[in-house]
């Protein structure tokens, strides 16, 4: 009778094993997808930040470059660790804390009325959108948890080593390119250079009739004439008046910018003007204006 009970128990427990394996595989696949999504967001954001530093204002402060470099390298490192599943628990916790902090920063910028979160370099993305994305990633990471280490056969171990080598090489290359972009941005360029690429209008009373106009001064530091070929504004509320003739070597040019922020009740409105030139060193020139509208 005991043998019959044992065989019946074995038969009853047999179907549960495939179900448990299938459930475990689904859980692992979900964690893999969530970690890959978080990693790609970090890597894309870091790459765009590096590009923004590369094409940004030539006279940016060294501290700004240093802080941007640290954030870029950190995002690339965490993204690489997520993809490679290195130090699973630590990496998962770091990614969770990172996206939580990003959500808080974006929420603050949204409450202040900023038009862009600045999370993706020169790409303008609303802080409300990034808050939603960051919070969604936080929830997904909480649901997924750390990815477990995989026990594989020797053949799969070999392919996994190759994948890890490719992943590590790619992340290392991106980190080196980002460092090169930050270093290149610090080199004095020969071309059109803005004396002061940013202007702060300061604290403005609500519904103020003060015009948001400012004139930037560009100087041609090269030995050849430089011509502004195009102008782009980050929002339709801001226009720029710039010279269409070539600017002689050693000469200066005025860029008059006017912003219509009459409808802004409160917050920190900002706008960026991007000029395109025919000079290789200063292909693009970024000019930025911003203000703080006081509460009632």
C-alpha positions as CSV (number, residue, x, y, z in Angstrom):
1,X,0.0,0.0,0.0
2,X,2.9,2.4,0.8
3,X,4.4,1.7,-2.7
4,X,1.1,2.6,-4.4
5,X,0.9,5.9,-2.3
6,X,4.5,6.7,-3.2
7,X,3.8,6.1,-7.0
8,X,0.6,8.2,-6.8
9,X,2.4,11.0,-5.1
10,X,5.2,10.9,-7.7
11,X,2.6,11.0,-10.6
12,X,0.8,13.9,-9.0
13,X,3.9,15.9,-8.5
14,X,5.3,15.3,-12.0
15,X,3.2,17.9,-13.8
16,X,4.1,20.6,-11.4
17,X,7.8,20.6,-12.3
18,X,7.3,21.8,-15.9
19,X,4.9,24.4,-14.6
20,X,7.4,25.6,-12.1
21,X,10.1,25.8,-14.7
22,X,7.9,27.6,-17.1
23,X,6.9,30.1,-14.4
24,X,10.6,30.6,-13.5
25,X,11.4,31.2,-17.2
26,X,8.7,33.8,-17.6
27,X,9.8,35.6,-14.5
28,X,13.4,35.6,-15.7
29,X,12.3,36.8,-19.2
30,X,10.3,39.6,-17.6
31,X,13.2,40.7,-15.5
32,X,15.5,40.6,-18.5
33,X,13.2,42.8,-20.5
34,X,12.8,45.3,-17.7
35,X,16.5,45.6,-17.1
36,X,17.2,45.9,-20.8
37,X,14.7,48.7,-21.1
38,X,16.2,50.6,-18.1
39,X,19.7,50.1,-19.5
40,X,18.8,51.4,-22.9
41,X,17.1,54.5,-21.4
42,X,20.3,55.2,-19.4
43,X,22.6,54.6,-22.4
44,X,20.6,56.7,-24.8
45,X,20.3,59.5,-22.3
46,X,24.0,59.5,-21.6
47,X,24.9,59.4,-25.3
48,X,22.6,62.4,-26.0
49,X,24.1,64.3,-23.0
50,X,27.6,63.7,-24.5
51,X,26.4,65.0,-27.8
52,X,24.9,68.0,-26.1
53,X,28.2,68.8,-24.4
54,X,30.0,68.4,-27.7
55,X,27.8,70.9,-29.6
56,X,27.0,73.1,-26.6
57,X,28.3,76.6,-25.8
58,X,32.0,76.8,-26.2
59,X,32.5,79.0,-23.1
60,X,30.7,76.6,-20.7
61,X,32.1,76.6,-17.2
62,X,34.6,73.8,-16.4
63,X,32.4,72.7,-13.4
64,X,29.4,72.2,-15.7
65,X,31.5,70.1,-18.0
66,X,32.8,68.1,-15.0
67,X,29.4,67.4,-13.5
68,X,28.0,66.5,-17.0
69,X,30.9,64.1,-17.5
70,X,30.3,62.4,-14.1
71,X,26.6,61.9,-14.8
72,X,27.3,60.6,-18.3
73,X,29.8,58.1,-17.1
74,X,27.6,57.0,-14.3
75,X,24.6,56.4,-16.5
76,X,26.7,54.4,-19.0
77,X,28.2,52.3,-16.1
78,X,24.8,51.5,-14.6
79,X,23.3,50.7,-18.0
80,X,26.2,48.4,-18.8
81,X,25.9,46.6,-15.4
82,X,22.2,46.1,-16.1
83,X,22.8,44.6,-19.5
84,X,25.6,42.4,-18.3
85,X,23.8,41.4,-15.1
86,X,26.9,42.1,-13.0
87,X,26.5,42.3,-9.2
88,X,22.7,41.7,-9.7
89,X,21.3,43.0,-6.3
90,X,23.6,46.0,-6.1
91,X,23.0,47.0,-9.8
92,X,19.2,46.6,-9.4
93,X,19.2,48.7,-6.2
94,X,21.4,51.4,-7.9
95,X,19.1,51.5,-11.0
96,X,16.0,51.7,-8.7
97,X,17.5,54.6,-6.8
98,X,18.7,56.4,-9.9
99,X,15.3,56.4,-11.6
100,X,13.6,57.4,-8.4
101,X,16.0,60.4,-8.1
102,X,15.4,61.2,-11.8
103,X,11.7,61.2,-11.3
104,X,12.0,63.6,-8.4
105,X,14.2,66.0,-10.4
106,X,11.8,65.9,-13.4
107,X,8.8,66.5,-11.1
108,X,10.5,69.6,-9.7
109,X,11.2,70.9,-13.1
110,X,7.6,70.2,-14.2
111,X,6.3,72.2,-11.1
112,X,8.6,75.1,-12.0
113,X,7.3,75.2,-15.5
114,X,10.4,74.1,-17.4
115,X,9.8,73.3,-21.0
116,X,12.5,70.5,-21.1
117,X,13.9,68.2,-18.5
118,X,17.4,68.3,-19.9
119,X,17.6,64.5,-19.4
120,X,18.3,63.8,-23.1
121,X,20.8,66.5,-23.9
122,X,19.7,68.7,-26.9
123,X,16.5,66.7,-27.4
124,X,13.7,68.7,-25.8
125,X,11.4,66.4,-23.7
126,X,8.7,67.6,-21.4
127,X,9.4,67.0,-17.7
128,X,5.9,65.5,-17.3
129,X,6.8,62.9,-19.9
130,X,10.0,62.0,-18.2
131,X,8.3,61.8,-14.8
132,X,5.9,59.2,-16.2
133,X,8.7,57.3,-17.8
134,X,10.9,57.3,-14.7
135,X,8.0,56.2,-12.4
136,X,7.0,53.5,-14.8
137,X,10.6,52.1,-14.8
138,X,10.6,52.3,-11.0
139,X,7.4,50.2,-10.8
140,X,8.7,47.7,-13.4
141,X,12.0,47.3,-11.5
142,X,10.2,46.7,-8.2
143,X,8.1,44.1,-9.9
144,X,11.0,42.4,-11.7
145,X,13.6,42.5,-8.9
146,X,17.2,41.5,-9.4
147,X,18.0,39.1,-12.2
148,X,19.2,35.8,-10.9
149,X,22.5,34.4,-12.1
150,X,22.1,31.8,-14.8
151,X,23.5,28.3,-14.7
152,X,24.3,27.2,-18.2
153,X,26.0,24.5,-20.1
154,X,29.6,24.8,-21.4
155,X,28.4,25.7,-24.9
156,X,26.1,28.4,-23.6
157,X,28.8,29.6,-21.2
158,X,31.0,30.1,-24.2
159,X,28.4,32.2,-26.0
160,X,27.7,34.1,-22.8
161,X,31.4,35.0,-22.5
162,X,31.4,36.3,-26.0
163,X,28.3,38.4,-25.4
164,X,29.7,39.8,-22.2
165,X,33.0,40.7,-23.9
166,X,31.0,42.5,-26.7
167,X,28.9,44.3,-24.1
168,X,31.8,45.3,-22.0
169,X,33.7,46.5,-25.1
170,X,30.7,48.5,-26.3
171,X,30.2,50.2,-22.9
172,X,33.9,51.0,-22.5
173,X,33.9,52.5,-26.0
174,X,30.9,54.7,-25.3
175,X,32.5,55.8,-22.0
176,X,35.8,56.7,-23.9
177,X,33.8,58.5,-26.6
178,X,31.9,60.5,-24.0
179,X,35.1,61.5,-22.3
180,X,36.6,62.5,-25.6
181,X,33.5,64.6,-26.3
182,X,33.7,66.4,-23.0
183,X,37.5,67.0,-23.5
184,X,36.9,68.3,-27.1
185,X,34.3,70.7,-25.9
186,X,36.9,72.3,-23.6
187,X,39.3,73.1,-26.5
188,X,39.1,76.7,-27.6
189,X,37.6,76.8,-31.1
190,X,38.3,79.1,-34.0
191,X,35.1,80.5,-35.4
192,X,32.1,82.3,-34.0
193,X,32.2,82.3,-30.2
194,X,29.6,83.8,-27.9
195,X,31.0,86.0,-25.1
196,X,28.1,85.1,-22.9
197,X,26.0,82.1,-24.3
198,X,23.4,82.3,-21.5
199,X,21.3,85.1,-20.2
200,X,19.1,85.1,-17.1
201,X,16.3,87.7,-16.9
202,X,16.1,87.0,-13.2
203,X,12.9,87.1,-11.1
204,X,10.0,88.6,-13.0
205,X,6.6,89.5,-11.4
206,X,3.6,87.6,-12.7
207,X,1.8,89.1,-15.8
208,X,4.7,91.5,-16.2
209,X,4.8,93.6,-19.4
210,X,8.6,93.7,-19.4
211,X,9.8,92.5,-22.8
212,X,12.0,89.5,-22.8
213,X,14.6,90.8,-25.3
214,X,18.3,90.2,-25.2
215,X,21.2,90.8,-27.6
216,X,24.0,88.2,-27.7
217,X,27.4,89.2,-29.1
218,X,29.3,86.8,-31.3
219,X,33.0,87.2,-32.2
220,X,34.8,85.7,-35.2
221,X,38.0,84.3,-33.7
222,X,39.1,82.6,-37.0
223,X,41.2,83.9,-39.8
224,X,38.4,83.5,-42.4
225,X,34.9,85.0,-42.8
226,X,32.1,83.0,-41.1
227,X,28.5,83.0,-42.2
228,X,25.4,82.0,-40.2
229,X,23.5,79.7,-42.5
230,X,20.5,78.7,-40.4
231,X,18.7,79.4,-37.1
232,X,16.5,77.1,-35.0
233,X,14.5,77.8,-31.9
234,X,13.5,75.3,-29.2
235,X,10.0,76.8,-29.1
236,X,7.7,78.9,-31.3
237,X,7.6,81.6,-28.7
238,X,11.2,82.7,-29.3
239,X,12.6,84.3,-32.5
240,X,16.1,85.5,-33.4
241,X,17.3,88.2,-35.7
242,X,20.8,87.5,-37.0
243,X,23.0,88.9,-39.8
244,X,22.9,87.0,-43.1
245,X,26.2,88.5,-44.4
246,X,29.5,86.8,-43.7
247,X,31.3,88.0,-40.5
248,X,34.8,89.1,-41.1
249,X,37.8,87.8,-39.0
250,X,38.0,89.7,-35.7
251,X,34.6,91.3,-36.2
252,X,31.5,90.9,-34.0
253,X,27.9,90.3,-34.8
254,X,24.7,90.9,-32.7
255,X,22.1,88.2,-32.3
256,X,18.8,89.8,-31.1
257,X,16.5,87.3,-29.4
258,X,12.9,88.1,-28.4
259,X,10.7,85.7,-26.3
260,X,7.0,85.9,-25.9
261,X,6.3,84.6,-22.3
262,X,3.3,86.8,-21.6
263,X,1.1,83.8,-21.1
264,X,3.4,82.1,-18.6
265,X,1.8,82.6,-15.2
266,X,4.6,81.0,-13.0
267,X,7.6,78.8,-13.3
268,X,11.0,78.9,-15.1
269,X,10.5,79.5,-18.8
270,X,13.5,78.9,-21.0
271,X,14.4,78.8,-24.7
272,X,17.4,77.8,-26.7
273,X,18.5,79.3,-30.1
274,X,20.8,77.1,-32.2
275,X,22.7,78.8,-35.0
276,X,24.4,76.9,-37.8
277,X,27.5,78.3,-39.5
278,X,29.8,77.3,-42.4
279,X,32.8,77.0,-40.0
280,X,34.0,73.5,-39.2
281,X,35.1,74.2,-35.7
282,X,31.9,76.1,-34.6
283,X,29.4,74.3,-36.8
284,X,26.6,75.0,-34.3
285,X,26.3,77.7,-31.6
286,X,23.8,77.4,-28.8
287,X,22.4,80.5,-27.1
288,X,20.1,80.1,-24.1
289,X,17.7,82.5,-22.3
290,X,15.7,81.8,-19.1
291,X,13.7,83.6,-16.4
292,X,11.8,82.9,-13.2
293,X,8.2,84.0,-13.0
294,X,7.3,84.8,-9.4
295,X,4.2,83.3,-7.8
296,X,1.3,85.6,-7.1
